[in-house]
Amino acid sequence: MNTWFECKVKYEKIDEQTGKQKKVNLPYLIDAVSYTEAESRIHAEMEQYVSGEFSVPSIKKANYTDLFFYDDGDKWYKCKIMFVSIDEEAGKEKKVANQMLVLASDLKEAYDRINQSMSGMTVDYDIVAIIESNIADVFPYFKDEVNEPIPDKLRPLTDEERQQKNQSDHQKEDYQAEEDETEVKDKVEDTIA
């Protein structure tokens, strides 16, 4: 499952209508495992698209359960889907809301594409809301980004090498603990004197 982060990016761009420079603060969606990685990835992506300076004033987790990409869409639409499940213990119906994004040209197309994407679901659902989002672009992970080639000289440690490394690490920790203890004693003696 993907973890999506919404990154606000502040930069200057040329207004298509007036031809003048204007400051914008646009949200971008990026797939990452942590805030740190999201910030790193959004900087790498934006360096390719923005010619001047830019900043990332905010990053927050986005609560999207799924994204549906289509080549011919130009806007992202946020869709609220209600799933109906039955709580077997209580014997009651339970509604669960999910937020999804779909790339489409207009609201009707977004509605049709959500229905098409959800057609294989065995659970009942209702599309309760579709609104045009202000997300400027989405940057998912691609396979070649995640699986970088492993260097030829890299190989796994043998069991013997792993044991030697663990022993060496423990010896370093013991030595560091002795140094820390000596340093504390010296500071205490200096304070008393």
C-alpha positions in Angstrom: 0.0 0.0 0.0 1.3 3.4 -0.9 1.8 6.2 1.6 1.0 9.6 0.0 2.3 12.9 1.2 0.9 16.3 0.1 3.8 18.7 -0.3 3.1 22.4 -0.8 5.7 24.0 -3.1 6.1 27.7 -3.3 7.8 29.2 -6.4 7.4 31.8 -9.2 5.9 31.0 -12.6 4.7 32.9 -15.6 1.0 33.5 -15.7 -0.4 32.1 -18.9 -3.0 34.8 -19.3 -0.9 37.9 -18.4 2.6 36.7 -19.2 3.8 38.2 -15.9 5.7 36.4 -13.1 3.5 35.4 -10.2 4.1 33.6 -6.9 2.2 30.3 -6.5 1.9 27.8 -3.6 0.7 24.6 -5.1 0.2 21.1 -3.6 1.9 18.1 -5.1 1.3 14.5 -4.1 4.3 12.2 -3.7 4.7 8.6 -2.8 7.2 8.1 0.0 7.7 6.0 3.2 8.5 9.0 5.5 8.4 12.8 5.7 12.2 12.9 5.1 11.9 10.9 2.0 8.9 12.9 0.8 10.9 16.1 1.2 13.9 14.6 -0.6 11.8 13.3 -3.5 9.8 16.5 -3.9 13.0 18.5 -4.1 14.5 16.1 -6.7 11.2 16.3 -8.8 10.8 20.0 -8.6 14.4 20.7 -9.6 13.5 19.2 -13.0 10.4 21.5 -13.5 11.2 24.8 -11.7 13.9 27.0 -13.2 14.2 29.4 -10.2 14.2 29.1 -6.5 11.4 27.1 -4.7 10.6 26.1 -1.1 8.6 23.4 0.5 6.8 25.1 3.4 4.6 22.2 4.4 4.4 18.4 4.1 1.5 16.4 5.4 0.2 12.8 5.1 -2.6 12.5 2.6 -5.4 10.1 3.3 -6.0 8.5 -0.1 -6.7 4.8 -0.3 -6.2 4.7 -4.0 -5.3 6.7 -7.1 -6.5 6.0 -10.6 -4.2 7.2 -13.4 -5.4 7.8 -16.9 -3.3 9.2 -19.8 -5.9 11.5 -21.2 -7.0 13.3 -18.0 -5.7 16.7 -17.0 -7.3 17.3 -13.5 -7.3 15.3 -10.3 -10.7 14.7 -8.8 -11.1 13.8 -5.2 -13.8 11.1 -4.7 -15.4 10.1 -1.4 -16.5 6.5 -1.6 -18.7 4.9 1.1 -18.3 1.1 1.5 -21.0 -0.8 3.3 -19.8 -3.7 5.5 -21.7 -5.8 8.0 -20.5 -6.0 11.6 -21.2 -9.6 12.3 -21.0 -9.3 16.1 -23.5 -6.5 16.3 -25.5 -7.5 13.2 -25.5 -4.0 11.9 -24.4 -2.3 8.7 -21.3 -0.2 9.0 -20.3 2.5 6.5 -16.6 3.2 5.9 -15.5 6.3 4.0 -12.5 6.3 1.7 -10.9 9.1 -0.3 -9.6 8.3 -3.8 -8.2 10.4 -6.6 -8.9 9.9 -10.3 -7.4 11.7 -13.3 -10.1 13.0 -15.6 -11.1 15.9 -17.9 -14.4 16.7 -16.1 -16.7 15.6 -13.3 -18.8 13.2 -15.4 -15.6 11.5 -16.7 -14.3 11.2 -13.1 -17.6 9.6 -12.0 -17.4 7.1 -14.9 -13.8 6.3 -14.3 -14.3 5.7 -10.6 -17.2 3.3 -11.4 -15.1 1.6 -14.0 -12.1 1.2 -11.6 -14.4 -0.1 -8.8 -16.3 -2.5 -11.0 -14.4 -5.5 -9.8 -15.3 -4.9 -6.1 -17.5 -7.4 -4.4 -18.4 -4.9 -1.6 -21.3 -2.5 -2.1 -20.2 1.1 -2.4 -21.7 4.6 -3.0 -19.9 7.5 -4.6 -21.0 10.3 -2.2 -18.9 13.2 -3.4 -16.6 14.2 -6.3 -14.8 17.5 -6.3 -12.0 18.9 -8.4 -8.8 18.9 -6.3 -6.1 21.6 -6.4 -3.3 19.0 -6.7 -0.9 20.2 -9.4 0.8 16.8 -10.1 1.4 13.3 -8.6 4.7 11.6 -8.4 4.4 7.9 -7.7 7.3 5.5 -7.2 8.5 3.7 -10.3 10.2 0.4 -10.3 13.6 1.6 -11.4 13.6 4.2 -8.7 13.2 1.6 -5.9 15.3 -1.2 -7.3 18.7 0.4 -8.1 21.2 -2.1 -9.5 23.3 -3.9 -6.9 27.1 -3.3 -7.4 29.0 -6.3 -8.8 31.4 -6.4 -5.8 28.6 -6.5 -3.2 27.9 -9.9 -1.7 26.1 -11.1 1.5 28.2 -11.8 4.6 28.9 -15.5 5.5 27.8 -16.7 8.9 31.4 -16.5 10.1 31.9 -13.0 8.8 28.6 -11.9 10.5 29.7 -13.4 13.9 33.1 -11.6 13.6 31.4 -8.3 12.8 29.0 -8.7 15.8 31.9 -9.5 18.1 33.8 -6.5 16.8 30.7 -4.2 17.3 30.3 -5.5 20.9 33.9 -4.8 21.7 33.6 -1.2 20.3 30.4 -0.7 22.4 32.2 -2.0 25.6 35.2 0.3 24.9 33.0 3.3 24.3 31.1 2.6 27.6 34.5 2.4 29.5 35.5 5.8 27.9 32.2 7.4 28.8 32.5 6.1 32.4 36.0 7.5 32.7 34.9 10.9 31.2 32.0 11.1 33.8 34.4 10.3 36.7 36.8 13.0 35.4 34.0 15.6 35.2 32.8 14.7 38.7 36.3 15.1 40.1 36.8 18.4 38.4 33.5 19.7 39.7 34.3 18.6 43.3 37.8 20.1 43.2 
